[in-house]
Structures are given as structure tokens and as C-alpha cells.
């Protein structure tokens, strides 16, 4: 996994996600996350707990997928870890 590349992808994704959420929601759920990189066709995002992982996946997985995929037709997936 290339960490620097993952950081850039996740930083760009976070900037776009921040535009879609109110500041408090963004800060609470996405502030303590980190882009970990790709494993096959899945972009991994590090989170602080199982609860945070479940909350983000349930409510925001579409945003994460949208902003970590190179194109809308790409088969990239996102997974919180």
C-alpha cells in the first residue's frame, strides 16, 4: 500500500465530503480518519472504533465511495477499517 498516495486521495475526498455535511458532523465522524490505501479494488479508511466504522459505513459509505473512485464507472469500493 502506498501511504502517500492514499493520504492525497483521502485528503481530496475529505474536502469534498466536508462540503456535503455540516461542520459538526464532519468533524466528529471524519476528523479522526485516515486514508490507508488500496487493497485490490478497495480503498481502506482507518477509523477510531468499530462503532465509528459502522456509523460511517451505514450513513456515509456512498460519499466515501463517490470521492475515492477515479470515475463513476470504476468498480472501486471503500471500506472502513
ZAVORO-983486 format. One record per atom (N, C-alpha, C, O, CB): residue number from 0; residue in three letters; z, y, x. Coordinates in pm, 1 decimal. Glycine has a CB too. Example, Ala and Ser with C-alpha at 12.3 -4.5 7.8 and 13.67 -1.06 7.14 Angstrom:
% ZAVORO-983486
+-----+------+----------+----------+----------+
: pos : code :       zz :       yy :       xx :
+-----+------+----------+----------+----------+
:   0 :  ala :    780.0 :   -569.0 :   1319.0 :
:   0 :  ala :    780.0 :   -450.0 :   1230.0 :
:   0 :  ala :    780.0 :   -330.0 :   1320.0 :
:   0 :  ala :    846.5 :   -331.9 :   1423.6 :
:   0 :  ala :    904.6 :   -447.3 :   1130.8 :
:   1 :  ser :    708.0 :   -225.0 :   1285.0 :
:   1 :  ser :    714.0 :   -106.0 :   1367.0 :
:   1 :  ser :    787.0 :      3.0 :   1290.0 :
:   1 :  ser :    803.9 :    113.8 :   1340.9 :
:   1 :  ser :    572.5 :    -59.8 :   1408.4 :
+-----+------+----------+----------+----------+
This chain:
% ZAVORO-983486
+-----+------+----------+----------+----------+
: pos : code :       zz :       yy :       xx :
+-----+------+----------+----------+----------+
:   0 :  unk :      0.0 :   -118.9 :     83.8 :
:   0 :  unk :      0.0 :      0.0 :      0.0 :
:   0 :  unk :      0.0 :    124.7 :     87.9 :
:   0 :  unk :     78.3 :    134.5 :    182.3 :
:   0 :  unk :    121.8 :      0.1 :    -95.1 :
:   1 :  unk :    -85.2 :    216.9 :     57.5 :
:   1 :  unk :    -92.9 :    340.5 :    133.4 :
:   1 :  unk :     -7.1 :    446.4 :     65.0 :
:   1 :  unk :    -45.4 :    501.1 :    -38.4 :
:   1 :  unk :   -239.6 :    388.3 :    146.9 :
:   2 :  unk :    109.3 :    474.9 :    123.4 :
:   2 :  unk :    207.9 :    563.0 :     61.2 :
:   2 :  unk :    158.7 :    706.2 :     47.2 :
:   2 :  unk :    178.3 :    767.7 :    -57.7 :
:   2 :  unk :    335.2 :    561.5 :    141.1 :
:   3 :  unk :     95.3 :    760.7 :    150.4 :
:   3 :  unk :     48.5 :    899.7 :    146.0 :
:   3 :  unk :    -51.3 :    918.6 :     31.0 :
:   3 :  unk :    -41.6 :   1015.1 :    -44.7 :
:   3 :  unk :    -16.7 :    939.6 :    281.4 :
:   4 :  unk :   -144.7 :    828.2 :     18.8 :
:   4 :  unk :   -243.9 :    833.9 :    -88.9 :
:   4 :  unk :   -174.7 :    824.8 :   -225.2 :
:   4 :  unk :   -210.8 :    897.1 :   -318.1 :
:   4 :  unk :   -347.7 :    719.8 :    -73.4 :
:   5 :  unk :    -76.6 :    737.3 :   -237.1 :
:   5 :  unk :     -1.7 :    722.1 :   -362.5 :
:   5 :  unk :     73.1 :    850.4 :   -396.5 :
:   5 :  unk :     76.9 :    891.3 :   -512.6 :
:   5 :  unk :     97.1 :    604.1 :   -352.8 :
:   6 :  unk :    132.4 :    913.9 :   -296.3 :
:   6 :  unk :    203.4 :   1040.5 :   -318.7 :
:   6 :  unk :    109.6 :   1147.1 :   -374.5 :
:   6 :  unk :    145.7 :   1220.5 :   -466.5 :
:   6 :  unk :    267.3 :   1090.2 :   -187.9 :
:   7 :  unk :    -10.6 :   1155.1 :   -318.6 :
:   7 :  unk :   -107.3 :   1254.7 :   -365.1 :
:   7 :  unk :   -150.7 :   1226.8 :   -509.3 :
:   7 :  unk :   -156.9 :   1318.1 :   -591.6 :
:   7 :  unk :   -229.9 :   1256.8 :   -272.8 :
:   8 :  unk :   -180.1 :   1101.7 :   -538.6 :
:   8 :  unk :   -220.6 :   1064.9 :   -674.7 :
:   8 :  unk :   -108.9 :   1097.5 :   -772.5 :
:   8 :  unk :   -133.5 :   1157.0 :   -877.5 :
:   8 :  unk :   -257.1 :    914.8 :   -682.9 :
:   9 :  unk :     13.6 :   1058.9 :   -738.9 :
:   9 :  unk :    124.2 :   1079.4 :   -831.4 :
:   9 :  unk :    160.6 :   1226.7 :   -844.2 :
:   9 :  unk :    198.1 :   1271.1 :   -952.7 :
:   9 :  unk :    245.3 :   1000.0 :   -786.4 :
:  10 :  unk :    150.4 :   1302.5 :   -737.3 :
:  10 :  unk :    176.8 :   1446.5 :   -744.0 :
:  10 :  unk :     77.2 :   1514.3 :   -838.3 :
:  10 :  unk :    115.6 :   1598.3 :   -919.8 :
:  10 :  unk :    169.0 :   1510.0 :   -602.8 :
:  11 :  unk :    -49.8 :   1477.8 :   -826.9 :
:  11 :  unk :   -151.1 :   1533.7 :   -917.2 :
:  11 :  unk :   -126.0 :   1488.8 :  -1061.4 :
:  11 :  unk :   -139.1 :   1568.1 :  -1154.7 :
:  11 :  unk :   -292.8 :   1491.5 :   -872.1 :
:  12 :  unk :    -90.4 :   1362.8 :  -1078.8 :
:  12 :  unk :    -61.4 :   1311.9 :  -1213.2 :
:  12 :  unk :     58.5 :   1385.0 :  -1273.1 :
:  12 :  unk :     56.8 :   1421.8 :  -1390.5 :
:  12 :  unk :    -34.8 :   1159.7 :  -1209.3 :
:  13 :  unk :    161.9 :   1405.7 :  -1192.9 :
:  13 :  unk :    281.0 :   1475.8 :  -1242.3 :
:  13 :  unk :    248.7 :   1618.3 :  -1287.6 :
:  13 :  unk :    301.2 :   1665.1 :  -1388.6 :
:  13 :  unk :    388.7 :   1479.4 :  -1133.7 :
:  14 :  unk :    163.4 :   1685.9 :  -1213.6 :
:  14 :  unk :    125.3 :   1822.4 :  -1251.3 :
:  14 :  unk :     58.3 :   1822.8 :  -1388.8 :
:  14 :  unk :     82.5 :   1912.4 :  -1469.6 :
:  14 :  unk :     30.8 :   1883.9 :  -1145.2 :
:  15 :  unk :    -25.1 :   1723.7 :  -1414.7 :
:  15 :  unk :    -93.3 :   1715.2 :  -1544.4 :
:  15 :  unk :      1.7 :   1670.1 :  -1655.6 :
:  15 :  unk :     -5.0 :   1720.4 :  -1767.7 :
:  15 :  unk :   -212.0 :   1618.7 :  -1535.4 :
:  16 :  unk :     89.2 :   1575.9 :  -1624.4 :
:  16 :  unk :    187.4 :   1530.3 :  -1722.6 :
:  16 :  unk :    280.5 :   1645.2 :  -1760.9 :
:  16 :  unk :    315.7 :   1660.3 :  -1877.9 :
:  16 :  unk :    268.7 :   1410.9 :  -1667.3 :
:  17 :  unk :    320.3 :   1725.7 :  -1662.9 :
:  17 :  unk :    409.9 :   1839.9 :  -1688.0 :
:  17 :  unk :    349.6 :   1938.2 :  -1787.7 :
:  17 :  unk :    422.4 :   2004.1 :  -1861.9 :
:  17 :  unk :    441.3 :   1912.4 :  -1556.8 :
:  18 :  unk :    217.9 :   1948.2 :  -1789.5 :
:  18 :  unk :    151.3 :   2038.6 :  -1884.5 :
:  18 :  unk :    159.8 :   1987.0 :  -2027.6 :
:  18 :  unk :    144.2 :   2064.2 :  -2122.2 :
:  18 :  unk :      5.0 :   2057.6 :  -1845.5 :
:  19 :  unk :    184.4 :   1857.8 :  -2044.2 :
:  19 :  unk :    184.3 :   1795.7 :  -2177.0 :
:  19 :  unk :    323.6 :   1779.7 :  -2236.9 :
:  19 :  unk :    337.0 :   1751.4 :  -2355.9 :
:  19 :  unk :    118.3 :   1661.2 :  -2169.5 :
:  20 :  unk :    427.8 :   1797.9 :  -2155.0 :
:  20 :  unk :    565.4 :   1776.7 :  -2200.1 :
:  20 :  unk :    645.9 :   1904.4 :  -2184.9 :
:  20 :  unk :    611.0 :   1992.3 :  -2106.1 :
:  20 :  unk :    631.7 :   1662.4 :  -2121.6 :
:  21 :  unk :    755.1 :   1913.8 :  -2262.1 :
:  21 :  unk :    842.0 :   2029.4 :  -2240.2 :
:  21 :  unk :    917.0 :   2009.1 :  -2108.2 :
:  21 :  unk :    929.6 :   1896.9 :  -2059.2 :
:  21 :  unk :    942.4 :   2048.5 :  -2359.9 :
:  22 :  unk :    965.6 :   2117.8 :  -2052.5 :
:  22 :  unk :   1024.2 :   2115.0 :  -1918.5 :
:  22 :  unk :   1141.6 :   2018.5 :  -1906.6 :
:  22 :  unk :   1152.1 :   1945.9 :  -1807.7 :
:  22 :  unk :   1069.1 :   2253.1 :  -1879.9 :
:  23 :  unk :   1229.6 :   2016.9 :  -2006.0 :
:  23 :  unk :   1346.4 :   1929.5 :  -2001.4 :
:  23 :  unk :   1308.7 :   1782.9 :  -2000.7 :
:  23 :  unk :   1362.0 :   1705.1 :  -1921.6 :
:  23 :  unk :   1436.7 :   1957.5 :  -2118.2 :
:  24 :  unk :   1217.5 :   1744.9 :  -2088.0 :
:  24 :  unk :   1172.7 :   1605.6 :  -2093.9 :
:  24 :  unk :   1107.1 :   1564.8 :  -1963.1 :
:  24 :  unk :   1133.0 :   1456.5 :  -1910.6 :
:  24 :  unk :   1075.1 :   1585.1 :  -2210.4 :
:  25 :  unk :   1023.3 :   1651.0 :  -1911.8 :
:  25 :  unk :    956.1 :   1621.0 :  -1785.9 :
:  25 :  unk :   1057.4 :   1603.9 :  -1672.8 :
:  25 :  unk :   1050.4 :   1507.1 :  -1597.0 :
:  25 :  unk :    855.9 :   1731.8 :  -1751.2 :
:  26 :  unk :   1149.3 :   1695.6 :  -1661.6 :
:  26 :  unk :   1247.2 :   1693.0 :  -1552.6 :
:  26 :  unk :   1333.6 :   1566.7 :  -1558.7 :
:  26 :  unk :   1357.5 :   1502.2 :  -1456.6 :
:  26 :  unk :   1336.3 :   1818.2 :  -1557.9 :
:  27 :  unk :   1380.1 :   1532.1 :  -1678.8 :
:  27 :  unk :   1468.8 :   1416.3 :  -1694.3 :
:  27 :  unk :   1397.9 :   1285.6 :  -1660.5 :
:  27 :  unk :   1450.3 :   1203.6 :  -1585.1 :
:  27 :  unk :   1522.9 :   1410.2 :  -1836.8 :
:  28 :  unk :   1278.7 :   1266.6 :  -1716.3 :
:  28 :  unk :   1213.1 :   1136.9 :  -1703.5 :
:  28 :  unk :   1119.1 :   1124.8 :  -1584.6 :
:  28 :  unk :   1104.1 :   1015.7 :  -1529.7 :
:  28 :  unk :   1137.7 :   1108.1 :  -1827.0 :
:  29 :  unk :   1056.3 :   1232.4 :  -1543.9 :
:  29 :  unk :    958.7 :   1223.7 :  -1436.9 :
:  29 :  unk :   1004.4 :   1285.4 :  -1305.7 :
:  29 :  unk :    945.6 :   1257.6 :  -1201.2 :
:  29 :  unk :    833.4 :   1288.7 :  -1479.8 :
:  30 :  unk :   1107.4 :   1368.1 :  -1308.8 :
:  30 :  unk :   1158.3 :   1429.4 :  -1186.0 :
:  30 :  unk :   1196.2 :   1328.4 :  -1078.8 :
:  30 :  unk :   1158.6 :   1344.8 :   -962.7 :
:  30 :  unk :   1277.3 :   1514.1 :  -1217.7 :
:  31 :  unk :   1270.5 :   1223.5 :  -1116.0 :
:  31 :  unk :   1313.0 :   1127.2 :  -1013.9 :
:  31 :  unk :   1218.9 :   1007.6 :   -993.8 :
:  31 :  unk :   1264.3 :    899.1 :   -957.6 :
:  31 :  unk :   1448.0 :   1076.2 :  -1049.2 :
:  32 :  unk :   1089.9 :   1026.1 :  -1016.7 :
:  32 :  unk :    994.6 :    916.6 :   -997.6 :
:  32 :  unk :    919.1 :    933.4 :   -866.1 :
:  32 :  unk :    921.9 :   1039.6 :   -804.0 :
:  32 :  unk :    895.4 :    910.0 :  -1115.3 :
:  33 :  unk :    852.2 :    827.0 :   -825.6 :
:  33 :  unk :    771.8 :    831.5 :   -702.5 :
:  33 :  unk :    650.8 :    740.4 :   -717.4 :
:  33 :  unk :    661.6 :    629.4 :   -769.6 :
:  33 :  unk :    856.5 :    789.7 :   -578.6 :
:  34 :  unk :    537.5 :    787.2 :   -671.8 :
:  34 :  unk :    418.4 :    702.5 :   -669.1 :
:  34 :  unk :    429.6 :    605.6 :   -553.9 :
:  34 :  unk :    446.4 :    646.7 :   -439.1 :
:  34 :  unk :    289.2 :    787.0 :   -657.1 :
:  35 :  unk :    420.4 :    476.8 :   -583.5 :
:  35 :  unk :    437.4 :    374.4 :   -480.6 :
:  35 :  unk :    305.5 :    322.2 :   -425.7 :
:  35 :  unk :    299.8 :    272.7 :   -313.2 :
:  35 :  unk :    516.9 :    259.9 :   -535.6 :
:  36 :  unk :    199.9 :    333.3 :   -504.9 :
:  36 :  unk :     69.8 :    288.4 :   -458.4 :
:  36 :  unk :      8.1 :    184.8 :   -549.2 :
:  36 :  unk :     60.9 :    153.5 :   -655.9 :
:  36 :  unk :     81.1 :    233.4 :   -320.4 :
:  37 :  unk :   -104.5 :    132.2 :   -505.1 :
:  37 :  unk :   -178.4 :     33.5 :   -583.7 :
:  37 :  unk :   -149.2 :   -106.9 :   -534.8 :
:  37 :  unk :   -138.3 :   -132.2 :   -414.8 :
:  37 :  unk :   -328.7 :     61.1 :   -577.4 :
:  38 :  unk :   -136.9 :   -196.8 :   -629.5 :
:  38 :  unk :   -138.6 :   -339.9 :   -603.6 :
:  38 :  unk :   -249.5 :   -391.9 :   -693.7 :
:  38 :  unk :   -236.5 :   -393.3 :   -816.1 :
:  38 :  unk :      3.3 :   -410.6 :   -632.0 :
:  39 :  unk :   -358.4 :   -434.7 :   -631.3 :
:  39 :  unk :   -479.1 :   -473.8 :   -703.9 :
:  39 :  unk :   -524.9 :   -355.8 :   -789.0 :
:  39 :  unk :   -557.0 :   -250.3 :   -734.2 :
:  39 :  unk :   -453.6 :   -600.2 :   -792.5 :
:  40 :  unk :   -528.9 :   -370.4 :   -921.1 :
:  40 :  unk :   -576.3 :   -262.1 :  -1008.4 :
:  40 :  unk :   -462.5 :   -193.0 :  -1081.8 :
:  40 :  unk :   -484.1 :   -130.9 :  -1185.9 :
:  40 :  unk :   -676.0 :   -316.0 :  -1109.2 :
:  41 :  unk :   -341.5 :   -203.5 :  -1028.3 :
:  41 :  unk :   -224.6 :   -144.2 :  -1093.0 :
:  41 :  unk :   -160.7 :    -40.6 :  -1002.6 :
:  41 :  unk :   -130.7 :    -68.5 :   -886.5 :
:  41 :  unk :   -122.4 :   -252.1 :  -1130.1 :
:  42 :  unk :   -139.5 :     80.9 :  -1056.7 :
:  42 :  unk :    -70.3 :    185.8 :   -982.5 :
:  42 :  unk :     77.8 :    173.3 :  -1014.6 :
:  42 :  unk :    116.8 :    178.4 :  -1131.2 :
:  42 :  unk :   -125.4 :    329.1 :  -1018.5 :
:  43 :  unk :    160.2 :    157.1 :   -912.2 :
:  43 :  unk :    303.9 :    139.4 :   -931.0 :
:  43 :  unk :    376.8 :    272.0 :   -916.3 :
:  43 :  unk :    348.7 :    351.3 :   -826.5 :
:  43 :  unk :    359.1 :     37.5 :   -831.1 :
:  44 :  unk :    472.0 :    293.9 :  -1007.9 :
:  44 :  unk :    554.5 :    414.0 :  -1005.9 :
:  44 :  unk :    699.7 :    370.8 :   -995.9 :
:  44 :  unk :    746.9 :    290.4 :  -1076.4 :
:  44 :  unk :    530.2 :    502.5 :  -1132.6 :
:  45 :  unk :    770.3 :    424.0 :   -897.5 :
:  45 :  unk :    911.6 :    393.1 :   -881.7 :
:  45 :  unk :    996.3 :    479.7 :   -973.2 :
:  45 :  unk :    975.6 :    600.7 :   -982.8 :
:  45 :  unk :    954.7 :    411.9 :   -736.6 :
:  46 :  unk :   1091.5 :    416.9 :  -1040.2 :
:  46 :  unk :   1183.8 :    487.3 :  -1129.3 :
:  46 :  unk :   1327.0 :    450.9 :  -1090.4 :
:  46 :  unk :   1348.8 :    360.8 :  -1009.3 :
:  46 :  unk :   1155.9 :    451.9 :  -1279.4 :
:  47 :  unk :   1423.7 :    520.8 :  -1148.2 :
:  47 :  unk :   1562.4 :    506.1 :  -1105.6 :
:  47 :  unk :   1637.2 :    390.6 :  -1169.8 :
:  47 :  unk :   1739.7 :    347.9 :  -1116.7 :
:  47 :  unk :   1635.0 :    630.7 :  -1133.8 :
:  48 :  unk :   1589.5 :    338.7 :  -1282.0 :
:  48 :  unk :   1663.6 :    232.6 :  -1350.5 :
:  48 :  unk :   1572.4 :    155.9 :  -1445.2 :
:  48 :  unk :   1461.9 :    200.0 :  -1476.4 :
:  48 :  unk :   1782.8 :    291.1 :  -1427.6 :
:  49 :  unk :   1619.8 :     41.9 :  -1489.8 :
:  49 :  unk :   1546.0 :    -35.1 :  -1589.9 :
:  49 :  unk :   1531.8 :     44.1 :  -1719.6 :
:  49 :  unk :   1428.5 :     37.9 :  -1786.2 :
:  49 :  unk :   1616.2 :   -169.0 :  -1617.0 :
:  50 :  unk :   1637.1 :    118.9 :  -1754.7 :
:  50 :  unk :   1632.3 :    199.7 :  -1876.3 :
:  50 :  unk :   1522.5 :    305.7 :  -1866.4 :
:  50 :  unk :   1445.0 :    324.7 :  -1960.1 :
:  50 :  unk :   1768.7 :    266.4 :  -1902.0 :
:  51 :  unk :   1516.6 :    374.2 :  -1752.4 :
:  51 :  unk :   1412.4 :    476.3 :  -1732.6 :
:  51 :  unk :   1274.8 :    412.2 :  -1737.9 :
:  51 :  unk :   1182.8 :    466.9 :  -1798.8 :
:  51 :  unk :   1431.9 :    550.0 :  -1597.6 :
:  52 :  unk :   1260.4 :    296.3 :  -1674.4 :
:  52 :  unk :   1131.6 :    225.4 :  -1676.8 :
:  52 :  unk :   1089.3 :    195.6 :  -1820.5 :
:  52 :  unk :    976.1 :    223.3 :  -1859.9 :
:  52 :  unk :   1140.2 :     94.2 :  -1595.7 :
:  53 :  unk :   1181.6 :    138.9 :  -1897.9 :
:  53 :  unk :   1149.4 :    103.6 :  -2036.5 :
:  53 :  unk :   1116.3 :    227.0 :  -2119.5 :
:  53 :  unk :   1022.4 :    224.7 :  -2199.0 :
:  53 :  unk :   1265.7 :     28.0 :  -2100.4 :
:  54 :  unk :   1192.6 :    334.7 :  -2101.7 :
:  54 :  unk :   1172.4 :    458.2 :  -2178.2 :
:  54 :  unk :   1035.4 :    519.3 :  -2148.0 :
:  54 :  unk :    961.5 :    556.4 :  -2239.2 :
:  54 :  unk :   1284.1 :    560.0 :  -2146.5 :
:  55 :  unk :   1002.7 :    529.3 :  -2019.8 :
:  55 :  unk :    875.1 :    588.4 :  -1980.4 :
:  55 :  unk :    759.2 :    501.0 :  -2026.0 :
:  55 :  unk :    660.3 :    552.0 :  -2078.6 :
:  55 :  unk :    869.7 :    608.7 :  -1828.4 :
:  56 :  unk :    770.1 :    369.3 :  -2006.4 :
:  56 :  unk :    661.2 :    280.9 :  -2048.1 :
:  56 :  unk :    639.8 :    285.3 :  -2198.8 :
:  56 :  unk :    525.9 :    281.6 :  -2245.3 :
:  56 :  unk :    689.6 :    138.0 :  -2004.2 :
:  57 :  unk :    747.6 :    293.0 :  -2274.7 :
:  57 :  unk :    736.1 :    294.3 :  -2420.1 :
:  57 :  unk :    676.4 :    424.8 :  -2471.2 :
:  57 :  unk :    594.8 :    423.9 :  -2563.4 :
:  57 :  unk :    872.3 :    271.6 :  -2483.4 :
:  58 :  unk :    716.0 :    535.7 :  -2412.7 :
:  58 :  unk :    677.3 :    665.4 :  -2466.7 :
:  58 :  unk :    565.3 :    737.1 :  -2391.7 :
:  58 :  unk :    493.4 :    818.1 :  -2450.2 :
:  58 :  unk :    795.2 :    752.5 :  -2469.5 :
:  59 :  unk :    550.3 :    708.1 :  -2263.8 :
:  59 :  unk :    458.1 :    788.0 :  -2183.2 :
:  59 :  unk :    356.3 :    706.2 :  -2103.1 :
:  59 :  unk :    288.3 :    762.3 :  -2017.2 :
:  59 :  unk :    536.4 :    872.8 :  -2089.4 :
:  60 :  unk :    344.1 :    578.6 :  -2127.9 :
:  60 :  unk :    253.3 :    497.5 :  -2046.1 :
:  60 :  unk :    108.5 :    544.7 :  -2058.3 :
:  60 :  unk :     32.3 :    536.1 :  -1962.0 :
:  60 :  unk :    263.2 :    350.5 :  -2086.4 :
:  61 :  unk :     70.3 :    594.0 :  -2175.0 :
:  61 :  unk :    -65.8 :    644.8 :  -2192.7 :
:  61 :  unk :    -94.4 :    763.1 :  -2101.8 :
:  61 :  unk :   -202.4 :    772.0 :  -2043.5 :
:  61 :  unk :    -88.6 :    684.7 :  -2337.1 :
:  62 :  unk :      1.3 :    853.7 :  -2089.3 :
:  62 :  unk :    -16.6 :    968.5 :  -1999.3 :
:  62 :  unk :    -24.2 :    922.6 :  -1854.5 :
:  62 :  unk :   -107.9 :    970.5 :  -1777.9 :
:  62 :  unk :     98.4 :   1069.6 :  -2016.6 :
:  63 :  unk :     61.7 :    831.1 :  -1817.6 :
:  63 :  unk :     61.4 :    782.0 :  -1679.3 :
:  63 :  unk :    -71.1 :    714.5 :  -1647.2 :
:  63 :  unk :   -128.1 :    735.9 :  -1540.2 :
:  63 :  unk :    178.0 :    683.9 :  -1656.1 :
:  64 :  unk :   -119.1 :    634.3 :  -1738.4 :
:  64 :  unk :   -245.8 :    565.4 :  -1717.8 :
:  64 :  unk :   -360.7 :    664.7 :  -1710.9 :
:  64 :  unk :   -447.5 :    654.6 :  -1624.2 :
:  64 :  unk :   -270.3 :    463.8 :  -1829.3 :
:  65 :  unk :   -360.9 :    759.9 :  -1802.0 :
:  65 :  unk :   -467.6 :    859.7 :  -1806.8 :
:  65 :  unk :   -480.4 :    934.8 :  -1674.9 :
:  65 :  unk :   -591.2 :    958.8 :  -1627.1 :
:  65 :  unk :   -442.5 :    958.2 :  -1920.2 :
:  66 :  unk :   -367.9 :    971.6 :  -1616.6 :
:  66 :  unk :   -372.0 :   1057.2 :  -1498.7 :
:  66 :  unk :   -367.5 :    983.0 :  -1365.5 :
:  66 :  unk :   -372.9 :   1046.9 :  -1260.5 :
:  66 :  unk :   -259.4 :   1152.3 :  -1504.1 :
:  67 :  unk :   -357.8 :    850.2 :  -1366.6 :
:  67 :  unk :   -365.1 :    775.9 :  -1241.2 :
:  67 :  unk :   -494.7 :    697.7 :  -1229.1 :
:  67 :  unk :   -521.2 :    639.3 :  -1124.0 :
:  67 :  unk :   -247.2 :    681.8 :  -1229.4 :
:  68 :  unk :   -576.2 :    695.0 :  -1333.8 :
:  68 :  unk :   -704.7 :    625.6 :  -1330.6 :
:  68 :  unk :   -812.4 :    718.3 :  -1275.5 :
:  68 :  unk :   -818.9 :    835.3 :  -1313.2 :
:  68 :  unk :   -743.5 :    575.4 :  -1471.5 :
:  69 :  unk :   -896.2 :    667.2 :  -1187.4 :
:  69 :  unk :  -1003.5 :    751.3 :  -1132.9 :
:  69 :  unk :  -1102.5 :    800.0 :  -1238.4 :
:  69 :  unk :  -1158.3 :    909.0 :  -1225.4 :
:  69 :  unk :  -1078.0 :    675.2 :  -1026.8 :
:  70 :  unk :  -1124.8 :    719.9 :  -1343.0 :
:  70 :  unk :  -1214.8 :    761.0 :  -1450.0 :
:  70 :  unk :  -1172.2 :    693.2 :  -1578.8 :
:  70 :  unk :  -1103.9 :    590.8 :  -1574.4 :
:  70 :  unk :  -1362.3 :    726.9 :  -1415.8 :
:  71 :  unk :  -1210.9 :    748.0 :  -1694.4 :
:  71 :  unk :  -1171.0 :    689.5 :  -1822.1 :
:  71 :  unk :  -1216.8 :    545.0 :  -1841.0 :
:  71 :  unk :  -1154.5 :    470.1 :  -1916.3 :
:  71 :  unk :  -1224.8 :    773.0 :  -1933.7 :
:  72 :  unk :  -1323.7 :    505.2 :  -1774.3 :
:  72 :  unk :  -1374.3 :    368.5 :  -1788.4 :
:  72 :  unk :  -1310.9 :    272.6 :  -1689.5 :
:  72 :  unk :  -1332.1 :    151.7 :  -1698.5 :
:  72 :  unk :  -1524.0 :    366.6 :  -1771.1 :
:  73 :  unk :  -1233.6 :    324.4 :  -1595.6 :
:  73 :  unk :  -1173.0 :    241.0 :  -1494.4 :
:  73 :  unk :  -1068.9 :    148.3 :  -1557.4 :
:  73 :  unk :  -1006.9 :    182.8 :  -1658.0 :
:  73 :  unk :  -1109.4 :    327.4 :  -1385.0 :
:  74 :  unk :  -1050.8 :     34.1 :  -1499.4 :
:  74 :  unk :   -956.7 :    -64.3 :  -1552.3 :
:  74 :  unk :   -819.2 :    -56.0 :  -1484.1 :
:  74 :  unk :   -741.4 :   -151.2 :  -1489.4 :
:  74 :  unk :  -1014.1 :   -204.5 :  -1535.7 :
:  75 :  unk :   -790.3 :     55.4 :  -1421.5 :
:  75 :  unk :   -661.6 :     73.3 :  -1358.0 :
:  75 :  unk :   -550.9 :     71.5 :  -1461.2 :
:  75 :  unk :   -566.9 :    122.1 :  -1572.3 :
:  75 :  unk :   -658.5 :    202.8 :  -1279.0 :
:  76 :  unk :   -439.3 :     13.3 :  -1423.7 :
:  76 :  unk :   -321.4 :     11.7 :  -1509.3 :
:  76 :  unk :   -209.0 :     81.6 :  -1434.4 :
:  76 :  unk :   -214.2 :     94.0 :  -1312.0 :
:  76 :  unk :   -281.1 :   -134.4 :  -1549.3 :
:  77 :  unk :   -107.9 :    127.1 :  -1506.4 :
:  77 :  unk :     10.0 :    182.1 :  -1439.9 :
:  77 :  unk :    129.3 :     96.6 :  -1479.6 :
:  77 :  unk :    137.3 :     46.6 :  -1591.8 :
:  77 :  unk :     33.0 :    333.1 :  -1477.6 :
:  78 :  unk :    221.6 :     80.7 :  -1385.8 :
:  78 :  unk :    341.2 :      2.3 :  -1412.8 :
:  78 :  unk :    459.6 :     69.9 :  -1347.0 :
:  78 :  unk :    453.3 :    109.6 :  -1230.6 :
:  78 :  unk :    325.5 :   -143.2 :  -1362.5 :
:  79 :  unk :    567.5 :     82.6 :  -1422.1 :
:  79 :  unk :    690.1 :    139.7 :  -1368.6 :
:  79 :  unk :    768.7 :     28.3 :  -1300.9 :
:  79 :  unk :    776.0 :    -84.0 :  -1350.7 :
:  79 :  unk :    774.5 :    208.5 :  -1480.3 :
:  80 :  unk :    826.7 :     61.6 :  -1187.3 :
:  80 :  unk :    899.0 :    -39.9 :  -1113.1 :
:  80 :  unk :   1030.6 :     15.6 :  -1067.5 :
:  80 :  unk :   1108.0 :    -54.7 :  -1002.3 :
:  80 :  unk :    818.0 :    -89.7 :   -994.4 :
+-----+------+----------+----------+----------+
